[in-house]
Amino acid sequence: MVIEISCIEVWREISNYIDDTIDAELRARMDRHFRNCKHCTAILEGTSNTVRLVVDDAAFELPGGFSERLLKRLSSLPAAPEKE
């Protein structure tokens, strides 16, 4: 039986997915989710790109106003539910 995974669950595990520290069943569920969810796929690609930039220790100049636009965008995203 296939159990779907929500976007919130994907967001919680995206770092572990990139680091390949999740079990095969969760990876398969997330892979199916990425095939059907453009939003989460974009988050995965963005997070993966960020990790590559940090690991490469690449430094570059950001376009003017980038930080403000990023903060505005991040503040508009729904908050993840608090863990108990």
C-alpha positions in Angstrom: 0.0 0.0 0.0 1.4 3.4 -1.0 1.1 6.1 1.7 1.3 9.6 0.4 3.5 12.2 2.1 2.6 15.9 2.6 4.6 18.9 1.6 5.2 19.7 5.3 6.7 16.2 5.8 8.8 16.6 2.7 10.1 20.0 4.0 11.0 18.5 7.3 13.1 15.7 5.7 14.5 17.5 2.7 18.0 17.9 4.2 18.1 14.3 5.2 17.0 13.4 1.7 19.8 15.4 0.2 22.3 13.8 2.7 20.9 10.4 1.9 20.2 9.6 5.6 16.6 8.4 5.2 15.3 4.9 4.8 14.4 3.5 1.4 10.6 3.6 2.0 10.7 7.3 2.9 13.0 8.1 -0.1 10.5 6.3 -2.4 7.6 8.3 -1.0 9.5 11.5 -1.4 10.5 10.6 -4.9 6.9 10.1 -5.8 6.0 13.4 -4.2 8.6 15.2 -6.2 7.3 13.8 -9.4 3.9 15.3 -8.7 4.7 18.5 -6.8 6.5 21.3 -8.6 6.7 23.5 -5.5 8.6 20.8 -3.5 10.7 20.0 -6.5 11.7 23.7 -6.7 12.6 23.7 -3.0 14.7 20.5 -3.4 16.6 22.0 -6.3 17.1 25.3 -4.5 18.3 23.6 -1.3 20.6 21.3 -3.3 22.1 24.3 -5.2 22.6 26.1 -1.9 24.4 23.1 -0.4 26.6 22.8 -3.5 27.5 26.5 -3.2 28.4 26.3 0.4 30.4 23.1 0.0 32.3 24.6 -3.0 33.0 27.7 -0.8 32.1 29.8 -3.8 31.8 33.5 -3.1 30.0 35.9 -5.4 28.2 39.2 -5.3 24.4 39.0 -4.9 22.2 41.4 -7.0 21.0 44.5 -5.2 17.9 44.0 -3.1 18.3 40.2 -3.1 18.3 39.8 0.7 15.2 41.9 1.1 13.3 39.9 -1.6 14.5 36.6 -0.1 13.3 37.6 3.4 10.0 38.8 2.1 9.5 35.5 0.2 10.5 33.4 3.2 8.2 35.3 5.5 5.2 34.6 3.2 5.6 30.8 3.3 3.4 28.9 5.7 5.1 28.0 9.0 5.8 24.4 9.7 3.9 23.0 12.6 5.8 22.8 15.8 7.2 19.5 16.9 6.0 18.2 20.2 
